Amino acid sequence: MTPSPFDSALLGPLLGDADMAEILSETRFTAHMVAVEGALARACGTVGLIPQDSAARISDALLQTHVAPRDLGAGTAAAGVPVPALVKRLQAELGPDGQFLHWGATSQDIVDCAHILQWRDALTLLATRVTQVLDLMQTASTAHARTLMAGRTRSQVATPISFGLRIATWAQPLIALEAALPDLRARLLRVQFGGASGSASAVGGHGAALSAALAQELHLADAPCWHTDRSAIIALGGWLTAVSAALAKAARDLVIMGRSEIAEARAGQGGGSSTMPQKSNPVGAEAIITLADWTTCLQPALARAASPLEERDGAAWALEWLALPQMGMATAAALRHATELMASLKADPASMSMQLDAGHGAALAEAASFALAAHMPRPKAQELVKNALALAQADGISLPQALDRLDGAKGLADWAVTLSAQSQLAASEAMRTRIFAQRT
């Protein structure tokens, strides 16, 4: 295969995402670093650290400057970070004003700010897609509010639910994650300025003022230096992991629901087999599961990166460069697939009814035991239901018919009405409505 599957010609159309690839590209990142250097020059001019006319000339020049990432590669290999090579390149173009470039800053200030600018754009893209998926889920859930199916626990038929409720449970974690985005943005989208060791000592008593001015230039929140506090990065990774996991839950359910012998629902175009003409493989759902598993595998790398040595740790820091872009790509691709799946989701009510009716009404055993518990101790009610199920299976009749034959249950209710699967819809609808009521 390939060491870079997300932008691969072979695997990229399946596992990658063109929009996120552009946002997280090294071209865009390099442009952000240049923009941060320009913003820093303007901020230094504002607080009087460098001449304002030099700051203006630096800013104007950098607005017109394009640096190719490949031109910084050798410098990155030498320094372990691209900023020294970038500064050298820009200073050569700026002439005498170049001496005021990068004033009081360190490489991590520039890289971290550039990364935050990337993730500001990335979160905008991801937020839009989460909303799109949720809108589709909510529409589908409403459409299937009265579509009965068998709820299953631990792979076994449990009780009747609506397909609308199952879709709502897919949406539930995404609703919480959509609501969490403003707090995540507030925590993440902060300026980084601390200089060599995080104290901003190179700018004397201007550290706080310079940080505030830089934050204003970059349209970020002001903050103390967070060189060694990577908790916001972990929070971002956690959000990406949680989104991916939520999508994977829906995808896993769709894989099972689309099994040949179940065939309760289908979504996506389906993929063919190289040898079996009848196959329609759940490619989109499988891709979501793979991407979510990969995102989950990368989250511990961010945790490792969050305990750097002393005031800066090049080894720990670089883990973020490896893990976080891939997590962003995987999450964006999973959302892309999820949008396609939800837009094409189709239920098969006849198959759902057949699955629900299997077992001679066993899915309504809980309802029967609670109905009987109104007339007798619950243990006795449960024993009667077990006996009725045994009779139903032995004689090939339904659970209501069996209860009508058993002494102790006969005549206590109109079992055909009481144990109608339709009678279970009210509870599903109440829960479905509560779930979507959380969405503001």
N, C-alpha and C positions, 0 to 999 in steps of 0.2 A: 504494500500500500504506500503510504506517504507519511513523512514526519510532520506535515502540516495539513491535516485533513480539512480544516475550516475554509482555507482558500485554495484547496486542491481542485484541479479541473475534473478529477474523477469523483471525489467525495463531496466537494463543496456544494453542489446542488442539493444533496441530501442533508448534510450535516452543517452546512454553513449558512451565512445570512449576509447578503450583499450590503444592506443598509448598515448593519452593525460593523461589518468589515471596514466600511468607509470611515465610520466614526472612530474606530479603534486602530486605524491604520497608522503606520509609522510616519507616513506623509503628514497626516493630520496632527499627530503628536509633535513632530518637529515644528510644524507651524505654530502650535500652541506654545512651545518653548520660546520661539522667537517673539510671540505676542507677550509672553510673561516678561521677557527682558525689556521690551518696549514699555510695558506698563510699569515695571520697576523704575525705569529711567524717569518717566513722568512723575511717579510718586516721589522719587528722590528730589526732583526739581521742586515739587510742591512743598516739601518740608524743608527745603533749603540745603540739602546735602550736596547737590551738584548745581552748577549754573543752569538757570531755567532755559537759556537759549540753547545750551548743549543738550538738555533733556528734550527740547522740542525737535532739534535736528535728529537726534537718535531715534525718537519716536517716528518722525516722518520717514526716515530712511528704512527703519525696520518694517513699516507698513508696506513697503514696496519690495521687501527682501524675501526671496524664496531659497531655502536651503534643502538640497536633496539628502534624504537620509543616508544614502550610500556614501556621501562625502564625509559623514561623521563616523563611519564604521570602524576605521582603523583607530581613530581617537578613542572610541568607546572601548575597543579591545585593550588599549594601553592604560586608560584611566579607570575602567570599570563602570563608567557612566558617560553619557554623550555630551554633557555640558561643557567641560573644558575645551573640547574641539569646537563646539558651537561658538563659545565666547571668542576663541582665537580667530575663527572665521569671520565673525561679525566685526570684531575690532579692526581687522585688516581692511574691511570695507568702509568703516566709519571715519578713518583718519584720526586727527587729533581728538575728536570727541569720543573716540573709542575708549580712552582712559577712564571715562565715567560710566562705562557699561558695567553691569553686574555689580554695582556698588554695594558693598556690605553683605552680599548674598553668598550662599553656598550652593553647590550643585543640587542638593536635595530640595532647597527652596524652589528651584526652577522646575525640577522633575515632578515634585509633588503637586505644585500648582498646575502644571500642564496636564497631569493625570486627572486632577479634579475637573478641569475644563472639559476633558474628554468624557468623563463620567456624567457631567451635567447634561451633555447632549445624549449620552447613552440612556440615562434614566428617562429623558423625555420620550425617546423612542420606545423604551420598554413600557412606560406608563401608558402610552397610546395603545400598545398591543394588549396589555392586560385589560384595559377598558373594552377593547374590541372583543376579546374572548368572553369577557363577562357579559357584555350586551348580547352576544350570540347565545350564551348559556341561559341567560334569563329568558330570552325569547323562546328557546326550545323547551325550557322547563315549564313555562306557562302553557305552551301548546300541548304538552303531555301531562298536564295536571290530572287528567282523568284516564290516563293510559296505565292500566294495571299490569304489574309484573311481580315476580317472586323476589322479595328481598332475600339476601343470602348472607349468612354469617359462617365464617370458617369453612367456606365453599359449599355449605349445605343450605337447602331451601329453608327459610326461616318463617317470615310472615309476609302477607301481601303489602306492597307499597306502590306508589305511583312512580312511573318513569320520571315524571317531573321532579319528584323528591330526590331520586338518585342524581339527576343532573344538578339539582340545587346543592347536593353535598359535594359535587365537583367544584362548584362555584364558591363554596363557603370559605376555604382558606384563601382564595384569590380576593374575595371581598375584604378580608382582614389585611391582606398585603397591599391592596389598592389604598386602603385607609391609612396604612403605615407609611406611605411614600412621603407625605409632607415632613414628618419627623425625621425620616432617613435623609431627605435632602438637607434639612436644617443641620443635621449632625455631620454630613459629609462635605457639603459645599462651603468650605471654609478656606481662607487664605492660609498659606504656609510661609512664614518668614521667621528665621531664627539665626541665620548666619552659621558660622563654622561649628559652634558647639551648642546652638540653641538659645544663647543669651542675647543675641543681637548686639554683642559688644562692639563690633566694628563701626556701628553708627552712633556710638555714645548714648546719650540720653534720648535719641530720636527713635528708638526701637518701636515703641507703641504707636507713635504718630506715623511712622513709615508703614507699619503693618496695616493700619487703618486706611492710609492713602492707597496702598496697593490693593487692598480688598475692594475699595471703591472703584478703582480702575478696572478690576477684573469682574466686578459685579458678583463678588463672593462675600460671605460674612467674615467679619474680622474675628480673630482668635489668637490666643497665645500659641507659640510654637508647638507643633505636635510631632516633631521629629521621631520621638520614640513612643508616642501614643498612637498605636495603629487600630484602636478600637473601632473607629468609624469605618475603616477598611474591612474589618471583620464583620461589622454590621451590614455593610454592602454585600459582602460575600454570603452572609446568612440570608439576606433578602433574596438574592439570586438563587440560592439553593432551595429556599422555601417555595419560590415560584415554580422552579423546575419540578420539585417533588409534588406540588399540587397538580401540575399538568400530567405528571406520570401516573398519578392515581386514576385520573380520568382515562388515560391511555390504556392502562392495564385493564380497567373494566371493559373498555371497548374491544380489546383483544379477546377477552373471554366471551363477551356478548356476541362477537362475530364468529365464534367457533361454528364449524359446519353443523354439528349436532345440536347447537343451541339457537343460533341465528336470530337473536332477539333484536339486534340493531346493527347497523353498519354505518361507516363514515369514511370519507376519503375515496380516492379513485381505486385503490387496491392495486397490488402489484402481481404480475404474472410469474409463473414458474418456468424454468428453462426446460422442464420435461413433463410437467403435469398440466394439461390444458384447463382443467377445472379450477385451478387455484386462483384466489384473489387475496393475496397476502396483505396484512394490515401494516403497510410500509410506514405510513405517517405515524401511527401509534407506536410502532416499534422504534422509530427514530426518536420520538419524544422520550421513551423509556431509556434508550441508550444515552441520550444527551443529559437527562436528569441524573443518571448514575455517574456520569463523568463529572458533572458539576459537584455532586456530593463527594466524589473522591478528591476533588481539588480544594474543598473547604479547609481540611486540616493543614494544607500548605499555608493558608493565610494565618491560621493560628500559630504555626511555627514562626512565621515572619513577624508576629506581634511581640516577640520577646527578644529584641535586638540587644547586642552587647553595648554597654556604655552609651555614648551620645550618637553613634551612628554605626551601623553594621552592614557592610556591603553585601555580605552573603545572605542575611535575612531579608534585606530590602529587595534583592533581586528575585526572591521567591514570589513576591507580589507581581513582578513583571511577567513571570511565567504563568502564574495561575489565574490572575484576575481577568486578563483579556479573554482567555479561553472560557472562563465561566460566563462572561458577558456574551460571547458568541454562541455558546451552547444554549443559554437561556433565550436569546433572541430567536434562534432557529427553532427551539421547542415551541415558542409562542407562535411563530409562523405556521408551523405544522398544526398547532391546536386551533388556530383560526380557520384553517382549511377543513379540519375535521368537524368543528362545530357548525360551520356553514353548510356542510353536506350531511349532517347527522339525520339518519332515518331510522325509525322504529318499525318493528314488525309486530303489531298487536296480536295477531293470530298466534305467532310463535310464543310470544310472552304468555298468552292465555294457556297455551298447551303446557308450557313449563310450570305454570302456576297450578294447573289442574292435576299434574302428575302426583302420584302418591295418594290418590283417593281423598284429597282434601287435607293432607297433613299440614299444609301451610296455614290452615285455620285452627289447628289444635290449640294454640294459645288462647285464641278468642273463645273457643268452646270451653276451655277449663275455667276462664274467668266468668263466663256466663253461668256455668254450673256452680261456681263458688258463691253466687248469690243465694244459693239454696242449701249449701252443705259446706263442711270444712274443705278448704282448698286441696289438701292431700287426697281426700276422697274424690274430689272433682277431677284431679289429674289422673287418678287411677281409672276412673270411668272413661276418660278420653282415650287413655292407652288401650283399654279394652275395645272401645269403639273403633279405633284405628285398626286393631288386629282383625276385628270382624269385617271392616270395610275391605281390607286387603285380601282376606280369605274368600269373601263372597263376591268381590269385584263390584262393590257398591260405593257410594260416596259417604263421607263422614256424617253429613246430616241424616242420611238414610239409616246409617248404623246407629246413631244416637236415638232415632225414633224407634228402634227395635229393643234398645237396652232398658231393662228395669232400672229405675233410679234416674234415668235421663229422659225417658219417653214422656212427652207431654209437658215438660218444664219450659219449653220454648218452641216457637216455630223455627225449627233448626234450619230449614232451607232459607229463611229470611235472615235469621240471626247470623248465620255463617256464610252469607253472601259476600264474596270478595269485594263487591262494590261498597259494602258497609265499612270497609277499612279505609276508603279514600279520604274521609273527613280528617282523620288523624294525619295522614300524609300531607294533605293540603295545609293544615294548620302549621306543621313543621316547615314545609316549603316556604310558606309566606313569612314565617319568622326569620328564616335564613336571609331572604332577600330584603327584609325590612332593615337589616343591618347596613345595607348599602346606601350611602348618602350621596 
